[in-house]
Structures are given as C-alpha cells and as structure tokens.
Amino acid sequence: VVTWGYPKLGGDSSSVQDHLQNVKEIQASSGAFAALLSDGSVVTWGNQKHGGESVHVQHLLKDVKQIQSCRHAFAALLLNGNVVTWGDPHSGGDCHEVADQLINVVAIQANSVAFAAILSTGDVVTWGLSNLGGRSSEVRDRLKQVKQISASRCAFAALREDGEVVSWGDPKFGGDSSEVQEQLRNVEQIHSTMAAFTAIRSDGSMVAWGNPKSGGALPPRLQHR
C-alpha cells in the first residue's frame, strides 16, 4: 500500500507500513484508513478520533470478512457473524448497547454517522447517532425479513423480502417515506443519493423520497412510468 495526502488524516502510513502486506481491501473514514489483510486481520492508521487507532480491539480483529466505515468510525464483520467497532463512540465506534443483539450478522451498511446490521433472521440492528439512523426502534416491528439496506448521508432504507420498504433516520435525508409508503410495493431495488432514495418496482416504475434537490422527487416524465 502506498499513501499520500494530509499526514494526520491518513496520508502517512509509515508507522504501519511493515504490516501492510497482502492487503485485500481498504476502507476509509473522513480521516483514517482500515486495511483488511488476506489472513483476516486489520491494520489501521490516520486520525485516532476518526478510527485510525484500533489497538484496544486488535485482539478481536481476527477472521474479518468485511469492513464498513462511516465518517468517524469503522465496523468489522467477522466470519462467525460477530461485529467489532472502533472510532468515535458517538458515530458508531461503540456498539456495546446492542452488542448482545449483534449475533449471526450477515451484512453491515453505514451512513455518515451510524451503522445498520442485517442478521441471518432478516432482523436489523442499528447503532450510532440516534436521530440520524442509529435508532430504529420506531420501525423495529417492520424491520423483518430484510434483504438489503441502502444509506443516504443521515438515513437508511431497508428492502424486505416481500418487496416493501422501511426507512428511518433524518427525514431531510430520506428517513421518512410515509408520503409514498403506499407506492412502495413490489420493490426490487433501492438506490440512494446523499439525501434521497429511489425504489425500482417490479413493473419498472420508480418511487422517490427525501430531499427533492438530491433526487427525492421524480421528474414529471418518470412519475407515471
């Protein structure tokens, strides 16, 4: 791995250069990097407040299969379905409040300040800044049989096996889909921008919500397709 840029925000990896061998994947926060090695271990560098320091969880970072990052934190999914987090505790770097629920995790999604994990049961566990996607208690009863989660900057949208969609987080970033909820049926895909979501239905029609300036409103020519 070769790095460059502002040294204090990950541009200088000289302190860990000897460990950066057989790298499979690199994830970035706003001021740090995390490299997943072929043996399932993880090497981090950059600003400590942004997740550049992982010494306190290094003993847990074994058999890692996926790393997700938000603005100031990282979350690693292990082969056994457990999750390890580090970085800013308020932005998802501390998952201790939901640790007992993070069992048999199959996928993790991140927005800028929170994480959402899909369990093997199809249930969803969230943590991070509560009003920006880290708390999903208001929609928990509907977060069942989830197969995909998409993220805007401060919200999430989950696609269920039955083709329905559940969203939560900041309404200004697509966290409230109540105005189009009746249209969110037979959905096959969800895509996101920084502050909006678009769902593609089985008949090819689309439904959008969130900030209109970020794609939360379809142009007239697409509204009745």
C-alpha positions, -999 to +999 in steps of 0.1 A: +000+000+000+012+035-009-004+065+008-003+103+003-022+134+014-025+151+047-003+130+071-025+134+101-056+122+082-042+090+068-018+103+042+012+089+061+012+052+068+049+049+077+041+038+112+023+006+100+040+002+066+056-031+077+022-046+084+006-035+051+013-068+033-012-090+014-039-063+016-073-074+002-094-043+008-092-007+022-119+013+037-118+050+046-134+072+072-131+110+069-096+110+084-083+074+087-080+041+068-085+004+077-069-023+056-082-059+056-054-084+051-057-118+034-053-135+068-084-117+082-065-092+103-069-055+101-044-026+100-055+010+107-038+044+105-047+081+105-065+103+130-074+084+162-107+102+166-117+090+131-108+054+137-071+054+129-063+038+162-076+002+168-052-011+194-079-017+220-098-040+197-069-056+178-073-088+198-108-091+184-100-083+148-094-118+136-111-137+107-126-104+095-146-107+062-160-072+057-152-037+069-176-008+067-168+028+075-188+059+084-174+094+088-156+088+121-157+051+128-154+016+115-173-017+119-158-051+111-179-082+104-162-114+114-166-148+098-185-160+129-211-133+125-199-111+153-191-074+149-162-053+162-163-015+161-138+013+168-135+051+163-158+079+176-182+062+200-210+087+192-208+079+155-209+041+157-175+034+171-191+019+202-217-008+198-218-020+234-255-011+239-265-035+211-236-060+214-259-088+226-281-084+196-252-085+171-252-122+166-252-140+132-248-108+113-246-113+075-241-077+063-234-042+076-244-009+060-232+026+071-243+062+066-221+091+077-228+087+114-245+053+121-244+016+112-272-009+104-266-047+105-287-074+089-290-106+109-294-141+095-330-139+106-336-108+085-339-086+115-319-053+117-298-039+145-287-002+144-263+020+164-246+054+162-262+089+163-298+080+173-317+107+153-296+102+121-302+064+117-286+050+148-320+044+164-346+023+146-370+015+175-399+033+159-398+009+129-384-022+145-416-041+142-415-036+104-378-045+101-383-081+094-371-103+065-348-075+053-325-084+024-309-051+015-302-018+032-293+014+014-279+045+030-281+082+024-259+106+044-281+105+076-308+079+069-314+043+059-339+024+037-344-013+041-358-036+014-378-066+027-382-100+010-419-092+004-409-061-017-419-035+009-396-007+021-389+007+056-370+039+061-357+057+092-333+085+102-334+122+094-365+130+073-345+156+054-322+128+041-349+103+033-356+089+067-394+094+063-411+076+034-446+079+048-458+101+019-450+074-006-454+043+016-485+031-003-464+031-035-436+012-020-448-023-030-432-049-052-398-031-049-368-049-064-340-024-058-332+007-037-307+033-047-296+064-027-280+098-031-266+119-003-301+129+008-327+108-010-338+074-021-353+059-053-370+025-053-374+005-086-405-017-087-411-050-105-430-032-133-401-008-139-418+022-122-399+043-097-407+059-064-385+086-048-385+103-015-362+126+005-347+159-004-361+170-038-328+187-047-310+154-042-333+133-062-362+129-038-387+140-064-391+123-098-393+145-129-427+145-145-417+123-174-409+095-149-437+098-125-463+077-143-440+051-159 
